[in-house]
């Protein structure tokens, strides 16, 4: 029997606005709290610009416990893998214990329901709640993704499949050039750090954690899964030990400018069910040649053969103004697309943005376009993606 989204909501999350285990800590540190995807989250602790530069120059610590931590398991690893292969366009046969891949859940038309990271979990000794495959999804989509997975499990009569939302765990991101030095100050042996896009079990001063070498800032770093009861103490420990290296807590404001400089798409803004991964420049994560069917495969094959209607581009503006979501993109005075994200880049001190442009309207980097910003057409230039790369 498929549960409705509300039935999946754990009791502690049934308030209109949810709080992470660090909510009181954020408030005590003077964070400006805002509603984000139904969660009370820190927007900033001080100035967004300073938090952004801290991550680029030293390191920053993010509370991302609002993200969905979902395990998919059946007691038969290969059966679970085959099921997930049908749900995503990535080739999951390349996974092995500890390895992760970026991918998406798609509609039959190829639209992006959510973009996710799928981990094949290694054998765990302390955190036995996590089994077989871990999916980290966007906060706003957690309940929807669970219902979607279970819908297809029921349709395929995969009755032994269990989908578990691990809301009893928090998630931190420690990102920036000095992240490893900060971890080392806790006594963690940095020789044990997982490789990029791998996950491993570890302990930080006696607290069992899962550490993955992933992030959403364009910097090297880790994401740390920790039991909620240990989250405040570990958060304080990292900030206290990292203070001599200028580690700072970072809010959603800087997280957005950091991911924009790295040209990482944000679901609900840059990608949605109206956009395919081919249109979004994520074709590298789509394995059309993998054996068997997956949801959306026929639509993506047709799109590849017939050509794209639109393509995702990065641009800089020639005037110091910010392009906002839904601003019109023009070429020679004619509308050809729409902005999805924009801001002033703290690193480059220029206005940057991303959006979709009708195929054939521009050739690529160096082409001139205009952005209609609050009624004024501003010249802009197509540039290479990403704006920033570590």
C-alpha positions in Angstrom: 0.0 0.0 0.0 1.5 3.3 -1.0 1.6 6.0 1.7 0.5 9.5 1.0 3.2 12.2 1.5 1.7 13.3 4.8 1.9 9.7 6.1 5.6 9.7 5.4 6.1 12.8 7.5 7.8 11.8 10.8 5.9 13.0 14.0 8.6 15.6 14.8 8.2 17.2 11.4 4.4 17.6 11.4 4.5 21.3 12.2 3.9 23.7 9.3 7.5 24.7 9.5 10.2 22.2 10.4 13.4 22.8 12.3 16.7 21.0 12.2 18.5 19.8 15.3 20.6 22.9 15.1 17.8 25.5 15.1 18.4 26.7 18.6 22.2 26.9 17.9 21.6 29.0 14.8 19.4 31.4 16.7 21.9 31.7 19.6 24.6 32.6 17.0 22.4 35.4 15.7 21.5 33.9 12.4 18.7 35.4 10.4 16.2 32.6 10.0 13.9 32.2 7.0 11.4 29.6 5.7 13.0 27.4 3.0 11.1 24.5 1.5 9.1 24.3 4.7 12.1 24.4 7.1 13.4 27.2 9.3 16.9 27.7 8.0 19.7 30.3 8.5 19.9 32.8 5.7 23.0 34.5 7.0 24.9 35.0 10.3 26.5 38.2 9.2 27.2 39.6 5.7 26.6 37.2 2.8 29.6 38.6 1.0 31.9 37.7 3.9 30.5 34.3 4.3 30.9 33.6 0.6 34.6 34.7 0.6 35.2 32.6 3.8 34.3 29.5 1.8 36.4 30.4 -1.2 39.4 31.4 0.9 39.3 29.2 4.0 36.2 27.0 4.8 32.6 27.3 5.8 30.2 25.0 7.7 26.7 24.6 6.5 23.6 23.0 8.1 21.9 21.2 5.3 19.8 18.9 7.4 16.8 19.9 5.5 17.9 17.7 2.6 16.2 14.3 2.3 18.2 11.3 3.5 16.4 8.2 1.9 17.5 4.6 1.9 16.2 2.1 -0.6 16.7 -1.5 0.3 15.2 -4.9 -0.1 17.6 -7.5 1.3 18.6 -8.3 -2.3 21.2 -5.7 -3.3 21.2 -6.6 -7.0 17.4 -6.5 -7.2 17.4 -3.1 -5.6 20.0 -1.9 -8.0 18.0 -3.2 -11.0 15.0 -1.3 -9.7 16.9 2.0 -9.3 18.4 1.5 -12.8 14.8 1.7 -14.1 14.2 5.0 -12.2 17.3 7.0 -13.2 19.2 7.7 -16.5 22.6 7.0 -14.9 24.4 3.6 -15.1 24.3 2.3 -11.6 26.2 -0.9 -12.5 29.3 1.3 -12.2 28.6 1.7 -8.5 30.5 -0.4 -5.9 30.5 -0.2 -2.1 31.1 3.5 -1.1 30.7 5.0 -4.6 28.2 7.7 -5.5 26.8 9.2 -8.7 24.8 12.3 -9.6 21.6 11.6 -11.4 17.9 12.5 -11.7 14.4 11.2 -11.4 12.6 11.8 -14.7 9.1 11.9 -16.0 8.2 9.8 -19.0 8.7 13.0 -21.1 12.2 13.4 -19.7 11.5 16.3 -17.4 13.5 16.5 -14.1 11.4 15.5 -11.1 14.4 15.9 -8.9 18.2 15.8 -9.1 19.8 13.5 -6.6 22.9 11.7 -5.5 22.8 7.9 -5.2 25.3 6.1 -3.0 25.9 2.4 -2.8 26.6 2.1 0.8 29.6 0.1 2.2 29.2 -2.3 5.0 28.5 -0.3 8.1 29.3 -1.2 11.7 27.7 1.7 13.7 25.2 3.4 11.5 23.2 0.3 10.6 20.0 2.3 9.9 21.6 2.9 6.4 21.4 -0.1 4.1 22.1 -0.8 0.4 21.5 2.5 -1.4 21.3 6.0 0.0 19.6 8.8 -1.9 20.1 12.4 -1.0 17.4 14.6 -2.5 16.2 18.2 -2.4 14.4 19.2 0.7 11.2 20.4 -1.1 11.0 17.0 -2.9 11.6 14.5 -0.1 8.0 13.4 0.4 7.2 13.5 -3.3 10.3 11.4 -4.2 9.4 8.8 -1.6 5.9 8.5 -2.9 7.2 8.3 -6.5 9.7 5.5 -5.6 7.0 3.5 -3.8 4.5 4.0 -6.6 6.9 2.4 -9.1 7.8 -0.4 -6.6 4.1 -1.2 -6.3 3.6 -1.1 -10.1 6.5 -3.5 -10.5 5.3 -5.7 -7.6 8.6 -5.2 -5.8 6.9 -5.9 -2.4 10.1 -6.5 -0.5 11.4 -3.0 -1.2 11.6 -0.6 1.8 12.0 3.1 1.5 13.1 4.9 4.7 13.4 8.6 5.4 16.1 9.1 8.0 14.9 12.3 9.6 16.7 11.2 12.9 20.0 12.3 11.3 21.4 15.7 10.4 23.6 16.7 7.5 26.5 19.2 7.6 28.7 20.4 4.7 32.3 21.4 5.5 33.5 23.2 2.3 36.6 25.1 1.3 40.4 24.9 0.8 41.1 24.3 4.5 38.4 21.7 5.2 40.9 18.8 5.7 43.0 20.9 8.1 39.9 21.6 10.2 38.9 17.9 10.2 42.4 17.0 11.3 42.1 19.3 14.3 39.4 17.0 15.6 41.8 14.0 15.5 40.4 12.7 12.3 43.0 11.0 10.1 42.8 12.8 6.8 44.4 9.8 5.1 41.0 8.2 5.7 39.1 10.8 3.7 37.0 9.2 0.9 37.8 10.1 -2.7 35.7 12.5 -4.6 32.1 11.1 -4.9 32.7 8.3 -2.4 31.3 7.8 1.1 32.7 6.0 4.2 31.9 5.4 7.8 34.0 7.1 10.4 34.1 8.5 13.9 34.8 12.1 15.0 35.8 12.2 18.6 33.6 9.2 19.3 30.6 10.3 17.3 29.8 7.8 14.5 29.3 9.6 11.1 29.1 9.0 7.4 31.5 11.2 5.4 31.0 11.8 1.7 33.4 13.8 -0.5 30.6 15.9 -2.1 29.4 19.4 -2.0 27.4 22.2 -3.7 29.8 25.1 -3.5 32.4 24.5 -6.2 35.0 23.9 -3.5 36.5 20.6 -2.2 35.0 19.4 1.0 32.8 16.8 2.7 29.2 16.3 3.8 28.8 14.7 7.1 25.7 12.6 8.2 25.4 12.6 12.0 22.7 11.4 14.5 20.5 14.4 15.6 21.4 13.9 19.2 25.1 14.4 18.4 24.6 17.2 15.9 24.8 20.3 18.1 28.0 19.0 19.9 29.7 18.1 16.6 28.7 21.5 15.1 30.1 23.4 18.0 33.3 21.2 18.0 34.0 21.9 14.3 33.4 25.6 14.7 35.5 25.9 17.9 38.4 23.9 16.5 38.1 25.7 13.1 38.0 29.2 14.6 41.9 29.6 14.5 41.7 28.9 10.8 38.8 31.4 10.4 36.1 28.7 9.9 32.6 30.3 9.8 29.0 29.0 9.8 27.4 29.8 6.5 23.8 30.5 5.6 21.6 29.9 2.6 22.4 33.3 1.1 26.1 32.5 0.5 25.2 28.9 -0.4 23.2 30.3 -3.3 25.9 32.6 -4.6 28.6 29.9 -4.3 26.5 27.3 -6.2 25.7 30.0 -8.9 29.4 30.8 -9.4 30.0 27.0 -9.8 27.0 26.9 -12.2 25.2 24.2 -10.2 21.5 24.1 -11.1 18.9 24.5 -8.3 15.8 22.4 -8.7 12.7 24.5 -8.9 14.6 27.3 -10.4 17.1 26.2 -13.0 15.7 22.7 -13.6 12.2 21.3 -13.3 9.8 18.9 -14.9 9.6 21.3 -17.9 13.4 20.8 -18.5 15.3 17.7 -19.5 18.9 16.9 -18.5 19.9 17.3 -22.1 18.5 20.8 -22.3 20.0 21.6 -18.9 23.5 20.7 -19.9 23.5 17.6 -17.8 23.8 15.2 -20.7 27.0 13.8 -19.2 24.9 12.2 -16.5 22.5 10.5 -19.0 23.6 7.1 -20.2 21.3 6.4 -23.1 23.4 3.4 -24.1 22.9 1.5 -20.9 21.1 -1.8 -21.3 17.4 -1.9 -20.6 14.8 0.8 -20.2 14.6 3.7 -17.8 11.8 6.2 -17.3 12.2 9.0 -19.8 14.6 7.1 -22.1 12.4 7.1 -25.2 11.8 10.8 -24.9 15.5 11.6 -24.4 16.4 9.5 -27.4 13.8 11.3 -29.5 15.1 14.7 -28.3 18.7 13.8 -29.1 17.7 12.7 -32.6 15.4 15.7 -33.4 17.5 18.3 -31.6 17.0 20.5 -28.6 14.4 23.2 -28.5 16.4 25.1 -25.8 19.8 25.1 -24.2 21.2 26.2 -20.8 23.8 29.0 -20.9 25.8 31.1 -18.5 26.2 34.9 -19.0 27.6 38.0 -17.5 25.9 41.4 -17.7 27.6 44.6 -18.9 25.8 46.7 -16.3 25.9 46.3 -12.6 22.4 45.0 -12.1 20.9 41.6 -11.1 19.0 39.4 -13.6 16.2 37.6 -11.8 14.3 34.4 -12.5 11.8 34.8 -15.4 13.6 37.9 -16.8 13.4 37.8 -20.6 16.5 37.0 -22.7 16.6 38.7 -26.1 18.7 38.5 -29.2 18.6 41.4 -31.6 15.6 42.7 -29.8 13.6 39.5 -30.0 12.7 37.3 -27.0 14.7 34.0 -27.2 14.7 32.7 -23.7 14.4 33.2 -19.9 16.7 33.8 -17.0 16.6 31.1 -14.2 19.2 32.4 -11.7 21.2 35.6 -11.3 23.3 37.5 -8.8 26.4 39.6 -8.4 29.4 37.3 -8.2 31.2 38.0 -4.9 34.4 36.5 -6.3 34.5 38.3 -9.6 32.5 41.4 -8.6 30.4 41.2 -11.8 26.7 40.3 -12.4 26.3 36.7 -13.5 23.4 34.6 -14.5 22.1 31.4 -16.1 19.1 30.6 -18.2 17.6 28.8 -21.2 17.9 30.2 -24.7 16.1 28.8 -27.8 18.4 26.6 -29.8 20.1 28.3 -32.7 19.6 31.8 -31.3 23.2 32.0 -30.0 26.4 30.0 -31.0 28.1 30.0 -27.6 30.7 31.9 -25.5 31.3 35.4 -26.8 27.9 35.9 -28.3 26.0 39.0 -27.2 22.5 38.9 -25.8 20.2 41.3 -23.9 18.5 40.7 -20.6 15.3 42.7 -19.9 15.9 43.7 -16.3 12.9 45.6 -14.7 11.9 47.1 -18.1 15.4 47.9 -19.3 17.3 45.9 -21.9 20.9 45.3 -20.6 23.7 43.9 -22.8 25.1 40.6 -21.7 27.7 38.1 -23.0 27.5 34.3 -23.1 30.4 32.8 -21.2 31.9 29.3 -20.6 30.2 27.2 -17.9 31.0 27.3 -15.0 32.0 30.8 -13.9 34.3 29.4 -11.2 36.0 26.0 -11.0 38.2 25.0 -8.0 
